[in-house]
Every structure is written in C-alpha cells, then in structure tokens.
C-alpha cells in the first residue's frame, strides 16, 4: 500500500549550468512514474523557469533555495495537490 511522490528537480538560477541535465532527468522520472496508481510525479519546473527565464523572485539571493513565497507556491501549487491525489485526504 506504499505511495510514492517523486519530486522533479527545480530549475534554479543558482544552478543554471545544470538546467539541461535537470530537464532530462525530470523527463525520465516522469516517464518512470507514469502508468501506475502508486506513484505521483511532481514537476514544478514551470514554476521556476519558463520561456528561457528563471523566476528569480522565488529564490533567496543564492539562487538555490526558495524564499518564503517560493516555498508556499511550491507547497500549495504542486506538493499538496499531488499528496491529495494519492491519499485522498
């Protein structure tokens, strides 16, 4: 009865050199998780990166860690809905 929430890598301005690799890993993780009822893939990369631009306003000055607004957006827009889908709270 185990449920797994697999969270994809966030695309971060402080790790811009790894963006392409992170996107490939996320695509593989999403494919791995699809097609079963016990795994849910969470992709929040569009929250932090779109149209070739990082949404730096969601990060602390290091460009790696989410600030309070980023944490709330990630939790409420991505993590919580995935948990609710898997566990039917």
Secondary structure, DSSP 8 states (H G I E B T S, - for coil): ---EEEE-----GGGGGGHHHHHHHHHHHHHHHTT-SSEEEE--HHHHEETTEE-GGGB-TTSSSB-HHHHHHHIIIIIHHHHHHHH--
